[in-house]
Amino acid sequence: QVQLVESGGGLVQAGGSLRLSCAHSGRTFESYDMGWFRQAPGKEREFVGGVYSGGRLYYAESLKGRFTISRENAKNTVYLQMNSLKPEDTAVYYCAAGFRGGSVSSLNNYNYWGQGTQVTVSS
C-alpha cells in the first residue's frame, strides 16, 4: 500500500508563491505517474498538472506559466511550485500516484491519493 503525504499548503497573499511537496512511501516511486489536482468548495476536483514516470510533464492549459511540477526520484517526492497566486487558486490540493498507463490528467489514472493540503490565497 502506498501512502502519499502532501505538505506546504497555507495562507498566502495574492501574487505570492507556495511550493507543495508530496512524499510517496513506496519503493518504486519512479514507476508511478504523479499528478496534482485541486478542489475548491462546491466544485469538482480538477486537474492541475502531472508528470509521467518517464518525466514528461503535462499541465492544465489555464495554469501553464504559473505552476511548475518536478519530481525527485531519489527522494520519492513530487513538487508543485505555484507562483503569482490568485484568490481563485484557493482550494484543497491533492497529490495522486498511478500506474494504470492512462493520461495524467484523468482522475481514473490514479491508484492512490493523498489527504490534501489547503491553499488559501487572500486578495
Secondary structure as the mmCIF struct_conf table of DSSP 4:
data_model
#
loop_
_struct_conf.conf_type_id
_struct_conf.id
_struct_conf.beg_label_comp_id
_struct_conf.beg_label_asym_id
_struct_conf.beg_label_seq_id
_struct_conf.end_label_comp_id
_struct_conf.end_label_asym_id
_struct_conf.end_label_seq_id
STRN STRN1 LEU A 4 SER A 7
STRN STRN2 GLY A 10 GLN A 13
TURN_TY1_P TURN_TY1_P1 ALA A 14 GLY A 15
STRN STRN3 LEU A 18 HIS A 24
BEND BEND1 GLY A 26 ARG A 27
HELX_RH_3T_P HELX_RH_3T_P1 PHE A 29 SER A 31
BEND BEND2 TYR A 32 TYR A 32
STRN STRN4 ASP A 33 GLN A 39
TURN_TY1_P TURN_TY1_P2 PRO A 41 GLY A 42
BEND BEND3 LYS A 43 LYS A 43
STRN STRN5 GLU A 46 VAL A 51
TURN_TY1_P TURN_TY1_P3 SER A 53 GLY A 54
BEND BEND4 GLY A 55 GLY A 55
STRN STRN6 LEU A 57 TYR A 59
HELX_RH_3T_P HELX_RH_3T_P2 GLU A 61 LEU A 63
STRN STRN7 LYS A 64 LYS A 64
TURN_TY1_P TURN_TY1_P4 GLY A 65 ARG A 66
STRN STRN8 PHE A 67 GLU A 72
HELX_RH_3T_P HELX_RH_3T_P3 ASN A 73 LYS A 75
TURN_TY1_P TURN_TY1_P5 ASN A 76 ASN A 76
STRN STRN9 THR A 77 MET A 82
BEND BEND5 SER A 84 SER A 84
HELX_RH_3T_P HELX_RH_3T_P4 PRO A 87 ASP A 89
STRN STRN10 ALA A 91 GLY A 98
BEND BEND6 ARG A 100 ARG A 100
BEND BEND7 GLY A 102 GLY A 102
TURN_TY1_P TURN_TY1_P6 VAL A 104 SER A 105
HELX_RH_3T_P HELX_RH_3T_P5 LEU A 107 ASN A 109
BEND BEND8 ASN A 111 ASN A 111
STRN STRN11 TYR A 112 TRP A 113
STRN STRN12 THR A 117 SER A 122
#
